Amino acid sequence: MSLRHHEIAEAGNRILSPLTYEKLRLLGELAAPEPGARHLDLACGKGELLATWARDHGTTGVGVDISKVFLDAARERAAELGVADRLRFERADAGAYEAGPDGYDLVTSLGATWIGGGLAGTLELMRRALRPGGTMIVGEAYWRSEPSDEACRELELERDDFTGLAGTNERFEAAGLELVEMVLADPDSWDRYMASQWRTISDWLRANPGHQDAPDMRDFLRHARTSHLAHGRDLLGWGAFVLRPAI
Ligand SMILES: C[S@@+](CC[C@H](N)C(=O)[O-])C[C@H]1O[C@@H](n2cnc3c(N)ncnc32)[C@H](O)[C@@H]1O
């Protein structure tokens, strides 16, 4: 899906992942950043994580994303929550982002592990931005059970793109990281995230029947709905994993 299509599909959401507001809040309590902690969020989307944690934990931070539409929404949300003076949003490719020499206390990236060419590469670029003693949180999908060839085809995924939860932990360990906490999406929050996009796209198609993007959006909607119902909701899980460099 192109960025433009993603922007249409996510128009009704502030959190662009299967985490609920409640789970995002819990994740903040578990990560427990200190007041004044410096937070870098790669592929920050509409900035809900940065803005609510700045409000709730007194953090400061930088959000990096390639979407102007999402970054405009992030700046608006930061202003709405009264934390605009503590956050900066930059339009850039997160895979090439240079974080500077000081490093961040907290480096997060939820739901965008393609920015580093997969989980291992994304963990590496997050770690480069981390100060010694800092915390990382990566959001990533995992297989809840072994997918069939047909399911992989329908979901447009390679079997190796993800692994089970234990295998995901092995991938963290191979990257020299210790998994210290996690907040998992549940089947209901997956369904909410996916189904909210169906309504948004359906509304958009009704409002824009002759738009040049309409045929692609119609195909995307049909495919997203059937692949989720037939395979994704049973096979895929998603979690936000709290990590520290291993000792
Ligand atoms: C699934 S959304 C997750 C957004 C956000 N982390 C959240 O949880 O709400 C993926 C995000 O990655 C952004 N993105 C995609 N490729 C990117 C890149 N190369 N550099 C920066 N952001 C990127 C998209 O614009 C989108 O905001």
The ligand as an SDF file (V2000), in Angstrom:
LIG
                    3D

 27 29  0  0  0  0  0  0  0  0999 V2000
    1.6930    1.4380   11.1400 C   0  0  0  0  0  0  0  0  0  0  0  0
    2.1230    3.1380   11.2060 S   0  0  0  0  0  0  0  0  0  0  0  0
    2.6740    3.3110   12.8940 C   0  0  0  0  0  0  0  0  0  0  0  0
    2.7190    4.7380   13.3600 C   0  0  0  0  0  0  0  0  0  0  0  0
    2.9880    4.9700   14.8490 C   0  0  0  0  0  0  0  0  0  0  0  0
    4.2230    4.3570   15.2620 N   0  0  0  0  0  0  0  0  0  0  0  0
    1.8420    4.4980   15.7020 C   0  0  0  0  0  0  0  0  0  0  0  0
    1.9860    3.4460   16.3540 O   0  0  0  0  0  0  0  0  0  0  0  0
    0.8080    5.1600   15.7280 O   0  0  0  0  0  0  0  0  0  0  0  0
    3.6370    3.1980   10.2820 C   0  0  0  0  0  0  0  0  0  0  0  0
    4.2230    4.5960   10.1630 C   0  0  0  0  0  0  0  0  0  0  0  0
    5.4650    4.5140    9.4860 O   0  0  0  0  0  0  0  0  0  0  0  0
    5.6170    5.6810    8.6970 C   0  0  0  0  0  0  0  0  0  0  0  0
    6.7110    5.3790    7.7670 N   0  0  0  0  0  0  0  0  0  0  0  0
    6.7070    4.4670    6.7540 C   0  0  0  0  0  0  0  0  0  0  0  0
    7.9280    4.4040    6.1850 N   0  0  0  0  0  0  0  0  0  0  0  0
    8.7100    5.3120    6.8690 C   0  0  0  0  0  0  0  0  0  0  0  0
   10.0630    5.7080    6.7680 C   0  0  0  0  0  0  0  0  0  0  0  0
   10.8850    5.1600    5.8670 N   0  0  0  0  0  0  0  0  0  0  0  0
   10.5280    6.6520    7.6250 N   0  0  0  0  0  0  0  0  0  0  0  0
    9.6980    7.2230    8.5390 C   0  0  0  0  0  0  0  0  0  0  0  0
    8.4200    6.8670    8.6840 N   0  0  0  0  0  0  0  0  0  0  0  0
    7.9290    5.9300    7.8690 C   0  0  0  0  0  0  0  0  0  0  0  0
    4.2310    5.8930    8.1180 C   0  0  0  0  0  0  0  0  0  0  0  0
    4.0570    7.2020    7.6190 O   0  0  0  0  0  0  0  0  0  0  0  0
    3.3960    5.5870    9.3660 C   0  0  0  0  0  0  0  0  0  0  0  0
    3.2170    6.7440   10.1470 O   0  0  0  0  0  0  0  0  0  0  0  0
  1  2  1  0
  2  3  1  0
  2 10  1  0
  3  4  1  0
  4  5  1  0
  5  6  1  0
  5  7  1  0
  7  8  2  0
  7  9  1  0
 10 11  1  0
 11 12  1  0
 11 26  1  0
 12 13  1  0
 13 14  1  0
 13 24  1  0
 14 15  1  0
 14 23  1  0
 15 16  2  0
 16 17  1  0
 17 18  1  0
 17 23  2  0
 18 19  1  0
 18 20  2  0
 20 21  1  0
 21 22  2  0
 22 23  1  0
 24 25  1  0
 24 26  1  0
 26 27  1  0
M  CHG  2   2   1   9  -1
M  END
$$$$
